[in-house]
Amino acid sequence: MHRTGENRMNATPVEESLREAAAGAIADGTVGVVIGYGHEAGSDVATPLFARTPEQARGLVFDATCVGNLAIYLPKPEVRALGRTGLVVKGCDLRAVNVLLREHVIEREDVFLIGVRCAGVCEPPLHKCTVCPVHDPSGCDVTLGDSVEQPTADASRANALVAEMEAKSIEERWEFWKRQMTKCVRCYACRQVCPLCYCKRCIVEKTTPQWVETSPHLRGNLAWNVVRAFHLTGRCVGCGECERVCPVDIPLGLLNQKMAGLMEQWFDFQSGLAPDEQAPFTTWDPNDPEEGIL
């Protein structure tokens, strides 16, 4: 899966087109930096590559190892200081960009999106890839790669793991989550890798009052992970990065998938499919009849 040395020079047609598009955007001043993927010796997955010259853009790659969601860099002030940002996105990454646009964290004119059609990453493809509804990142400034057959969204397959968990008794579920939450070491890797965790000050860093205990014990761990799941409700795009980087393998995706399933069930809503979508919990309507509010 990992390519090094000589193999890195044997670029695929998609990679050649990617490098050409990125180098051209840098050369003509369209962007100040292009953030994409590169290969680094010793890493099994592609690592972020910041190209600021056409020559550096020659190191860009795109293959099954390009797992990470690079949208995480868009809100960072040190990245914005480099000028207009070019970003290489897969369909799932574009969903995160759409949420950032929807929440006015970034503005569309400040980003140059290079979309790459993607049938899935890793071999075999990750579960998130088998249920992904966006293999073609439409709406980008440049879109590369051959068309990918768009599968029909299968909610039952997407929520299969959630359904399996909910088939257990309440006692069994509690024992399961108690074991999982006890493992948490409060490293906050899940927060750091999430493109939608962009708060300048996280709730766990607030001590007056202290809403979430910071010690890595069951009570504080449960509060942290539940609060974070609610914070992402109606926002999470299912990129799976939080679960991928968790050092103790807590199935965080189960929590996010559960909440996403409720959003689809109650509001017929999937997050990140368009930058102008009306999200259930972040849209205000002065004509809302407030039915159901006690």
GUKOL-183707 format. One record per residue: residue in three letters; y, z, x of N, C-alpha, C in turn. Coordinates in steps of 0.1 Angstrom, whole numbers, padded with zeros to 4 digits, always signed. Layout:
BEGIN
alaYZXYZXYZX...
***
This chain:
BEGIN
met-0012+0000+0008+0000+0000+0000+0013+0000+0009his+0012+0008+0019+0024+0009+0028+0024-0003+0039arg+0035-0009+0040+0036-0020+0050+0045-0016+0061thr+0041-0018+0073+0048-0015+0085+0048-0027+0095gly+0057-0026+0105+0057-0035+0116+0058-0050+0112glu+0048-0057+0116+0048-0072+0114+0048-0075+0099asn+0040-0067+0091+0039-0071+0077+0052-0070+0070arg+0061-0061+0075+0074-0059+0069+0082-0072+0069met+0080-0081+0079+0087-0093+0081+0082-0104+0071asn+0070-0102+0065+0065-0112+0056+0070-0109+0042ala+0082-0112+0040+0088-0109+0027+0083-0118+0016thr+0081-0112+0004+0077-0120-0008+0089-0127-0013pro+0087-0137-0022+0098-0145-0028+0108-0135-0035val+0103-0125-0041+0113-0116-0048+0121-0108-0038glu+0115-0104-0027+0122-0097-0017+0132-0106-0010glu+0129-0119-0008+0139-0128-0002+0151-0130-0011ser+0148-0131-0024+0159-0132-0034+0167-0120-0034leu+0161-0108-0034+0168-0095-0034+0177-0094-0022arg+0172-0097-0010+0180-0096+0002+0191-0106+0002glu+0189-0118-0003+0200-0128-0004+0211-0123-0014ala+0207-0118-0025+0217-0113-0035+0225-0101-0030ala+0218-0092-0023+0224-0080-0018+0234-0084-0006ala+0229-0092+0003+0237-0096+0014+0249-0104+0009gly+0248-0112-0001+0259-0120-0006+0270-0111-0012ala+0265-0101-0020+0274-0092-0027+0282-0083-0017ile+0276-0080-0005+0282-0072+0005+0292-0081+0013ala+0288-0093+0016+0296-0102+0024+0309-0106+0017asp+0308-0109+0004+0320-0113-0003+0328-0102-0009gly+0325-0090-0006+0333-0078-0010+0330-0074-0024thr+0320-0079-0031+0317-0075-0045+0314-0060-0045val+0306-0055-0035+0303-0041-0034+0305-0036-0020gly+0306-0023-0019+0308-0016-0006+0294-0012+0000val+0284-0011-0009+0271-0006-0005+0261-0011-0015val+0249-0014-0011+0238-0017-0020+0227-0007-0017ile+0223+0000-0027+0213+0011-0026+0200+0005-0032gly+0190+0003-0023+0177-0002-0027+0166+0005-0020tyr+0155-0002-0018+0143+0004-0012+0140-0002+0002gly+0136+0007+0011+0131+0003+0024+0118+0009+0028his+0112+0005+0038+0100+0011+0043+0102+0019+0056glu+0097+0031+0056+0098+0040+0067+0085+0044+0072ala+0083+0043+0085+0070+0046+0091+0065+0060+0087gly+0053+0062+0082+0048+0075+0079+0049+0078+0064ser+0056+0070+0057+0058+0073+0042+0050+0063+0034asp+0043+0069+0024+0034+0061+0015+0042+0055+0004val+0054+0059+0002+0063+0053-0008+0076+0048-0002ala+0082+0038-0008+0094+0033-0003+0105+0043-0003thr+0114+0043+0006+0124+0053+0007+0138+0046+0004pro+0148+0054+0000+0161+0048-0003+0167+0041+0010leu+0173+0030+0008+0180+0023+0019+0194+0019+0014phe+0204+0024+0022+0218+0021+0019+0222+0010+0028ala+0224-0001+0023+0229-0013+0031+0244-0015+0029arg+0251-0015+0040+0265-0017+0040+0269-0030+0047thr+0260-0037+0053+0262-0049+0060+0252-0059+0055pro+0254-0072+0056+0244-0082+0053+0231-0080+0061glu+0233-0076+0074+0222-0074+0083+0213-0063+0078gln+0219-0052+0073+0211-0041+0068+0204-0045+0055ala+0210-0054+0048+0203-0058+0035+0190-0065+0038arg+0188-0070+0050+0176-0077+0054+0164-0067+0054gly+0167-0054+0053+0156-0045+0053+0151-0041+0039leu+0158-0046+0029+0154-0043+0015+0140-0048+0012val+0132-0040+0004+0119-0044+0000+0118-0041-0015phe+0108-0048-0021+0104-0044-0034+0089-0047-0036asp+0082-0036-0039+0067-0037-0041+0062-0025-0049ala+0049-0023-0049+0044-0013-0058+0047+0001-0052thr+0052+0002-0040+0056+0015-0035+0070+0020-0039cys+0077+0011-0046+0091+0015-0050+0091+0023-0062val+0088+0036-0060+0086+0045-0072+0099+0052-0076gly+0107+0056-0066+0119+0064-0069+0129+0058-0079asn+0136+0067-0086+0147+0063-0095+0160+0064-0087leu+0165+0053-0083+0177+0053-0074+0190+0056-0082ala+0189+0057-0095+0201+0060-0103+0207+0073-0100ile+0199+0082-0094+0203+0095-0090+0216+0095-0081tyr+0218+0084-0074+0229+0084-0065+0242+0080-0071leu+0242+0074-0083+0254+0069-0089+0265+0079-0091pro+0262+0091-0096+0273+0101-0099+0278+0108-0086lys+0272+0106-0075+0276+0114-0063+0289+0109-0057pro+0299+0118-0055+0312+0114-0050+0311+0108-0036glu+0302+0112-0028+0301+0106-0015+0296+0091-0015val+0289+0088-0026+0285+0074-0028+0296+0066-0033arg+0304+0072-0043+0315+0065-0049+0326+0061-0038ala+0327+0070-0028+0337+0068-0018+0334+0056-0009leu+0322+0050-0010+0318+0039-0003+0323+0026-0009gly+0329+0027-0021+0333+0015-0028+0324+0012-0040arg+0326+0001-0046+0317-0003-0057+0303-0003-0053thr+0294+0003-0061+0280+0005-0058+0271-0006-0063gly+0263-0012-0054+0253-0021-0059+0240-0013-0060leu+0232-0015-0070+0220-0007-0072+0208-0015-0076val+0197-0014-0069+0185-0021-0073+0178-0012-0083val+0175-0019-0095+0169-0011-0106+0157-0018-0111lys+0147-0010-0115+0136-0014-0123+0140-0012-0138gly+0132-0016-0147+0135-0013-0161+0137+0001-0164cys+0128+0010-0159+0129+0024-0162+0141+0030-0156asp+0145+0025-0144+0157+0030-0138+0170+0026-0146leu+0169+0014-0151+0181+0009-0159+0183+0018-0171arg+0172+0024-0177+0174+0033-0188+0182+0045-0184ala+0180+0050-0172+0188+0061-0167+0202+0057-0165val+0205+0045-0159+0218+0040-0158+0225+0039-0171asn+0218+0035-0182+0224+0034-0195+0228+0047-0200val+0220+0058-0198+0224+0071-0202+0237+0076-0195leu+0238+0073-0182+0250+0077-0174+0262+0069-0179leu+0260+0057-0183+0271+0049-0189+0274+0055-0203arg+0264+0058-0211+0266+0063-0224+0274+0077-0224glu+0271+0085-0214+0278+0098-0212+0290+0097-0204his+0295+0085-0200+0307+0082-0193+0308+0090-0180val+0296+0091-0174+0295+0097-0160+0299+0086-0150ile+0296+0074-0153+0300+0062-0145+0306+0051-0155glu+0313+0042-0149+0318+0031-0157+0311+0018-0152arg+0309+0009-0162+0301-0003-0159+0308-0012-0148glu+0321-0012-0147+0328-0020-0137+0326-0015-0123asp+0322-0002-0122+0320+0004-0109+0306+0002-0103val+0297-0005-0110+0284-0007-0105+0280-0021-0106phe+0273-0026-0096+0267-0040-0096+0252-0038-0096leu+0246-0042-0107+0232-0039-0110+0223-0051-0106ile+0214-0049-0097+0204-0059-0093+0191-0055-0099gly+0188-0062-0110+0175-0058-0117+0163-0066-0111val+0152-0059-0110+0140-0066-0106+0129-0064-0117arg+0124-0075-0122+0113-0074-0132+0101-0067-0126cys+0095-0058-0133+0085-0049-0127+0074-0047-0137ala+0061-0050-0133+0050-0048-0141+0044-0034-0139gly+0050-0026-0130+0045-0012-0128+0044-0009-0113val+0045+0003-0110+0045+0007-0096+0032+0015-0093cys+0028+0016-0080+0016+0022-0076+0004+0014-0080glu-0007+0017-0073-0020+0010-0076-0031+0020-0077pro-0037+0022-0089-0033+0016-0102-0019+0021-0107pro-0014+0013-0117+0000+0017-0122+0000+0031-0127leu+0011+0038-0126+0013+0051-0131+0012+0051-0146his+0009+0062-0152+0008+0063-0167+0021+0059-0173lys+0032+0063-0167+0045+0059-0173+0047+0044-0174cys+0041+0037-0164+0042+0022-0163+0034+0015-0174thr+0023+0022-0178+0014+0016-0188+0020+0017-0202val+0030+0026-0204+0036+0027-0217+0051+0024-0217cys+0056+0019-0206+0070+0015-0204+0074+0004-0214pro+0085+0006-0221+0089-0005-0230+0099-0015-0224val+0103-0012-0211+0113-0020-0205+0109-0025-0191his+0101-0036-0191+0097-0042-0178+0107-0052-0173asp+0116-0057-0182+0126-0067-0179+0140-0060-0180pro+0146-0057-0169+0159-0050-0169+0171-0059-0173ser+0171-0062-0186+0182-0071-0191+0195-0065-0190gly+0206-0073-0189+0219-0067-0189+0224-0065-0175cys+0216-0068-0164+0221-0066-0151+0230-0077-0146asp+0237-0076-0135+0245-0086-0130+0236-0097-0124val+0225-0093-0118+0216-0103-0112+0202-0097-0116thr+0193-0107-0121+0179-0103-0124+0170-0111-0117leu+0160-0105-0110+0151-0113-0101+0137-0111-0105gly+0128-0120-0101+0114-0119-0103+0109-0127-0115asp+0096-0129-0115+0090-0136-0127+0090-0128-0139ser+0090-0134-0151+0089-0127-0163+0076-0119-0164val+0077-0107-0170+0066-0098-0172+0063-0097-0186glu+0051-0099-0190+0047-0098-0204+0051-0085-0210gln+0059-0084-0220+0063-0072-0226+0053-0067-0236pro+0046-0056-0232+0036-0051-0242+0043-0044-0254thr+0035-0044-0265+0040-0037-0277+0040-0022-0274ala+0051-0015-0277+0051-0001-0275+0040+0006-0283asp+0033+0014-0277+0022+0022-0284+0025+0037-0283ala+0031+0042-0294+0035+0056-0294+0023+0065-0292ser+0012+0061-0298+0000+0070-0297-0005+0071-0283arg-0004+0060-0276-0009+0060-0262+0001+0067-0253ala+0014+0066-0256+0024+0072-0248+0023+0087-0250asn+0020+0092-0262+0019+0106-0265+0005+0112-0265ala-0004+0104-0258-0018+0108-0258-0020+0122-0252leu-0013+0124-0240-0015+0137-0233-0009+0148-0241val+0002+0146-0249+0008+0156-0257-0002+0159-0269ala-0007+0149-0275-0017+0151-0286-0029+0159-0281glu-0034+0156-0269-0045+0164-0264-0042+0178-0262met-0029+0181-0258-0025+0195-0256-0024+0202-0270glu-0018+0195-0279-0016+0201-0292-0029+0203-0300ala-0039+0196-0296-0052+0198-0303-0058+0212-0299lys-0053+0218-0289-0057+0232-0285-0051+0242-0294ser-0057+0254-0294-0051+0265-0302-0039+0270-0296ile-0031+0277-0303-0018+0283-0297-0022+0292-0286glu-0032+0300-0287-0036+0309-0276-0040+0301-0263glu-0047+0290-0265-0051+0281-0254-0039+0275-0247arg-0030+0271-0256-0018+0264-0250-0010+0275-0242trp-0009+0287-0248-0001+0297-0241-0007+0300-0227glu-0021+0301-0227-0028+0304-0214-0025+0293-0204phe-0025+0280-0209-0023+0269-0200-0009+0270-0194trp+0001+0271-0203+0015+0271-0198+0018+0283-0189lys+0011+0295-0193+0013+0306-0185+0009+0304-0170arg-0003+0298-0169-0008+0294-0156+0001+0285-0148gln+0006+0275-0156+0015+0265-0149+0028+0271-0145met+0034+0279-0154+0048+0284-0151+0047+0295-0140thr+0036+0302-0139+0034+0312-0129+0034+0305-0115lys+0030+0292-0114+0030+0285-0101+0044+0281-0096cys+0053+0280-0105+0067+0276-0101+0073+0284-0090val+0078+0278-0080+0084+0285-0069+0100+0284-0069arg+0105+0279-0080+0119+0277-0082+0126+0270-0071cys+0120+0259-0066+0126+0251-0055+0137+0242-0061tyr+0136+0239-0074+0145+0231-0081+0145+0216-0077ala+0133+0212-0072+0131+0198-0068+0132+0189-0080cys+0127+0194-0092+0128+0187-0104+0142+0184-0108arg+0151+0193-0106+0165+0192-0109+0172+0182-0099gln+0169+0184-0087+0175+0176-0076+0172+0161-0077val+0160+0158-0082+0155+0144-0082+0159+0137-0096cys+0163+0145-0105+0166+0139-0119+0179+0132-0119pro+0180+0119-0123+0192+0112-0124+0202+0117-0135leu+0197+0125-0144+0205+0130-0155+0208+0145-0153cys+0204+0151-0142+0209+0165-0139+0221+0163-0129tyr+0232+0161-0135+0244+0158-0127+0255+0169-0129cys+0252+0180-0136+0261+0190-0138+0267+0195-0125lys+0280+0198-0124+0286+0203-0111+0281+0217-0108arg+0278+0224-0119+0273+0238-0117+0262+0240-0127cys+0250+0242-0122+0238+0244-0130+0238+0257-0137ile+0232+0259-0148+0231+0271-0155+0225+0282-0147val+0215+0278-0138+0208+0289-0130+0217+0294-0119glu+0228+0288-0117+0238+0292-0106+0249+0301-0112lys+0249+0303-0125+0259+0311-0132+0253+0326-0133thr+0261+0335-0128+0257+0349-0128+0265+0358-0137thr+0275+0353-0143+0284+0361-0152+0286+0353-0165pro+0278+0354-0175+0265+0362-0175+0254+0354-0169gln+0243+0360-0166+0232+0354-0160+0222+0350-0171trp+0222+0337-0175+0213+0333-0186+0199+0331-0182val+0196+0327-0169+0183+0325-0165+0180+0333-0152glu+0170+0341-0152+0167+0349-0140+0162+0339-0129thr+0166+0341-0117+0163+0332-0106+0150+0335-0098ser+0145+0347-0100+0133+0351-0093+0121+0343-0098pro+0112+0339-0089+0100+0331-0093+0089+0339-0099his+0092+0344-0112+0082+0351-0119+0081+0344-0133leu+0070+0348-0140+0068+0341-0153+0079+0340-0162arg+0086+0351-0164+0097+0352-0174+0109+0342-0170gly+0113+0343-0157+0124+0334-0153+0119+0320-0152asn+0107+0317-0148+0102+0304-0146+0101+0297-0160leu+0096+0304-0170+0095+0299-0183+0109+0296-0189ala+0118+0305-0187+0132+0302-0192+0138+0290-0185trp+0136+0289-0172+0142+0277-0165+0136+0264-0170asn+0123+0263-0171+0117+0250-0175+0119+0247-0189val+0120+0257-0198+0123+0254-0212+0137+0250-0214val+0146+0257-0207+0161+0253-0208+0163+0239-0203arg+0156+0236-0192+0158+0222-0187+0152+0212-0196ala+0141+0215-0203+0135+0205-0212+0145+0203-0224phe+0151+0213-0229+0160+0212-0240+0173+0204-0235his+0177+0207-0223+0189+0200-0218+0187+0185-0217leu+0174+0181-0215+0171+0167-0214+0167+0160-0227thr+0166+0168-0238+0162+0163-0251+0171+0153-0256gly+0166+0141-0259+0175+0130-0264+0182+0123-0252arg+0179+0127-0240+0185+0121-0228+0174+0115-0218cys+0163+0123-0216+0153+0119-0207+0148+0105-0210val+0146+0097-0199+0141+0083-0201+0127+0082-0196gly+0120+0093-0193+0106+0092-0189+0103+0086-0176cys+0112+0087-0166+0110+0081-0153+0099+0089-0145gly+0097+0101-0149+0086+0109-0143+0088+0114-0129glu+0101+0113-0124+0104+0118-0111+0102+0133-0109cys+0106+0141-0119+0104+0155-0118+0090+0159-0116glu+0081+0153-0123+0067+0157-0121+0061+0152-0108arg+0066+0140-0104+0061+0134-0091+0065+0143-0079val+0076+0149-0079+0081+0157-0067+0077+0172-0068cys+0072+0176-0079+0069+0191-0080+0058+0194-0070pro+0062+0204-0061+0052+0207-0050+0040+0214-0055val+0040+0220-0067+0029+0227-0072+0022+0220-0084asp+0026+0208-0086+0019+0199-0096+0020+0205-0111ile+0031+0210-0115+0033+0214-0129+0035+0201-0137pro+0028+0200-0148+0029+0187-0156+0042+0187-0165leu+0053+0186-0158+0066+0187-0165+0068+0175-0175gly+0061+0164-0172+0062+0153-0181+0057+0156-0195leu+0048+0166-0197+0043+0170-0210+0054+0176-0218leu+0063+0184-0212+0074+0189-0219+0084+0179-0224asn+0087+0170-0214+0096+0159-0217+0091+0149-0227gln+0078+0146-0226+0072+0137-0236+0072+0143-0250lys+0069+0156-0251+0069+0162-0264+0083+0161-0271met+0093+0164-0263+0107+0163-0269+0111+0149-0272ala+0107+0139-0263+0110+0125-0266+0102+0121-0279gly+0090+0125-0281+0083+0122-0292+0089+0127-0305leu+0095+0139-0305+0102+0144-0316+0115+0136-0319met+0122+0132-0308+0134+0124-0310+0130+0110-0318glu+0119+0105-0314+0115+0092-0320+0110+0095-0334gln+0103+0106-0336+0098+0109-0350+0109+0113-0359trp+0119+0121-0355+0129+0126-0364+0141+0116-0365phe+0144+0109-0354+0156+0101-0354+0154+0086-0351asp+0141+0082-0349+0138+0068-0346+0146+0064-0333phe+0146+0073-0323+0155+0071-0312+0147+0072-0299gln+0149+0062-0290+0144+0063-0276+0156+0062-0266ser+0157+0071-0257+0168+0072-0249+0169+0061-0238gly+0181+0056-0236+0184+0047-0225+0181+0032-0227leu+0178+0028-0239+0175+0014-0242+0188+0005-0242ala+0200+0012-0244+0212+0004-0244+0223+0014-0240pro+0234+0009-0233+0245+0018-0229+0254+0023-0240asp+0253+0016-0252+0262+0020-0263+0254+0026-0274glu+0242+0031-0271+0234+0037-0282+0240+0050-0287gln+0237+0053-0299+0242+0066-0306+0231+0076-0305ala+0232+0085-0295+0222+0095-0293+0224+0107-0303pro+0212+0112-0307+0213+0123-0318+0222+0135-0315phe+0221+0140-0302+0228+0153-0299+0241+0151-0292thr+0245+0139-0289+0258+0137-0282+0267+0127-0289thr+0264+0125-0302+0273+0116-0310+0280+0124-0321trp+0293+0123-0321+0300+0130-0332+0306+0121-0342asp+0304+0124-0355+0308+0116-0365+0316+0124-0375pro+0329+0122-0377+0337+0130-0386+0333+0129-0400asn+0325+0119-0404+0320+0118-0418+0306+0124-0419asp+0301+0131-0409+0288+0137-0410+0288+0148-0421pro+0279+0147-0431+0279+0156-0442+0274+0170-0439glu+0268+0171-0427+0263+0184-0422+0252+0190-0431glu+0244+0181-0437+0233+0185-0445+0223+0193-0437gly+0218+0204-0442+0208+0211-0435+0213+0222-0427ile+0226+0222-0425+0232+0233-0417+0235+0245-0426leu+0230+0257-0422+0231+0268-0430+0245+0275-0428
***
